[in-house]
């Protein structure tokens, strides 16, 4: 029996890709305002001034000094007599004290909120539900 040759067929596959628009995503941002009452304590300093009459003769002027929380500033006057001498006329005593007051003001605060809408140009190909959740259990 003579040898027969049987032709064998071979198939080849060609794969290609193309981009297809499957939908559109639109993001909207909105700003919401609300009025809020602010009530915060504020601190400030006040100074009490006390004039103390001294009228005492001194040898020479002395610099300002502190006694506790009081700053004492000597005020001198040069008086002409047969001889010159320093007379301490008065001392100015400054006492600083902390005062607390309430500050009330209405301020406008803003917050932003983003809303995302997804629409598909091929609804039969979409795996998303109407609420934006995916049917395969995965959320976007």
Secondary structure as UniProt FT lines:
FT   STRAND          24..58
FT   STRAND          65..67
FT   TURN            68..69
FT   STRAND          70..80
FT   STRAND          84..119
FT   HELIX           123..125
FT   TURN            130..131
FT   TURN            135..136
//
